Amino acid sequence: MNKLLLIITASILPLMFFSCTSKQEKMENKLRDLITKLEAEIAPLTKEENITSWDASISGKDEDYQKSADAKIKLVKLFSDTNLFAQLKEIKESGLVKDSVLNRQMEILYPLFLQNQVNKDLLEKVINMESELEKKYSNFRADVNGKKVSDNEIEGILSTSTNSKELEAAWKAHKMIGKEVSADVIAIVKLRNQIAKELGYENYHTMNMTLSEQNPTEILSLFNELDSLTKDTFAELKGDIDTYFAKRYGIAKEKLMPWHYQNRFFQEAPKIYDIDLDQFYSDKNLVDLTAKYYNGINLNVDDLIKKSDLFEKPGKNQHAYCTDIDRNGDVRVLCNVKPTMGWMNTMLHEYGHAVYSRYYDPQKPFLFRESAHTFTTEAIAMMNGRNASNPQWMLDMGIITADQKAKIADVCNKSLRLEQLTFSRWAQVMYRFEKAMYADPDQDLNALWWALVEKYQLLKKPEGRNEPDWASKIHVALYPCYYHNYLMGELLASQLFYYISDNVLKNSDYKNVSFVNHPEVGNYLKEKVFKSGKYYQWNDMIQRATGEKLTAKYYAKQFVEK
């Protein structure tokens, strides 16, 4: 009897194993076929969306913005296809996909479809409203005493004028865009929330984070940690800032207003130290410097520059961004370059994004040819953008002499520290405002905005002011629930900087580290960060590249500790 049982068992087990293997192979083949079909549709639609958006941001024309909206709708229609989503969901819920490459592609695809499984008319409405808003922001020019001026010109007034009335007029003129768009922004926020709730999320902010592989609770914890790390040091520096400006404008500290801090949002550090880095760039070709630097670290950008649009034009988007048109090398940058340190930073920043996209592994599946996360490409951009005020980098690039470096080195380090801490506190405002706005868009957003500005940036609300100043920040309207990624990018930028200094360049003299003409830096970034694209989840990629998961300790080491 026992012998017979053994014989039967021995004959059944292979059949069971074969049956399980068959089910797995069948499901994996089904997913493989679905991915092949989807890639063939996603790739050309993505390219069309990116090209039409690029054309619209260059021309500012109504017809181009309509083409951009139409292209986005085509892609949304694909991702809102209920039959395709049902197939993907069945495969996902089967748990039979064991192949790591296939499984990761499914992890990337699933959220793209899930967030679009709502009423198609609603999705199209959001896209069309966003297109109209983008047009309003792009075409807006502040009216200062009857003269239409660009954002660059507003920044110029705020950074150079010592006339409080002129500063106030320029600052308030820029904020007028808030009045024009605030009602539309709130309407879009509510529509985005409606989409999120239909998909089972409490609001769009939570959904956006979750679907981008971020845990909202962990991100809040990280921001609370950064608040604790930076608030005392920033408060001390803010005292220095106020002392400087009280003297500059000849007014008491308590009379200082938001327009006195040389920036529309106090998101960039004011120039309180006795140094003017713009003087070193005023006669330089920033495009040539950008090419020289990136080419020197074996990240060639010559072809990317040729495809870019780098100088001001009427109707053109006044901001700066990088776009990957086809995930196959067609990467472009939009800028409005002026010969200043700020624009040198921006050029290095945007081409940091560009090289990340340029050097995805072309042999990898289409879905992997994206950054591990939006903040990981921000990290590369920020790490390189910091070079614009790095004296050693400026020396190595031939922008300054050794004597000039010796004179400005200490002040540059202080300036960068101030820049980082100023931005860190501003990012707290943006993150917490959006989080609260999506939780309750019907609350008094004007009051919320100023409560956060006062708490985290230590700025004084102008007496009696009750305007939608929050809506003058384009990111709130058009790049929702994204801003926290900038600060996470700064953390990773510091983590990568220390890893490269210690392990690639073998140079622990951190204040004198420069990547100029070190191709090994570009080689490291290509191999450890760029080529894997989205194959690894972001924290896995970071651990593989630096030996640790994302941490705030290197940012604190670089900018908080003295």
Summary of the structure (lengths in Angstrom):
residues: 562
radius of gyration: 25.5
end to end distance: 80.8
largest distance: 104.1
contacts: 1820
relative contact order: 0.10
helix: 70%
strand: 3%
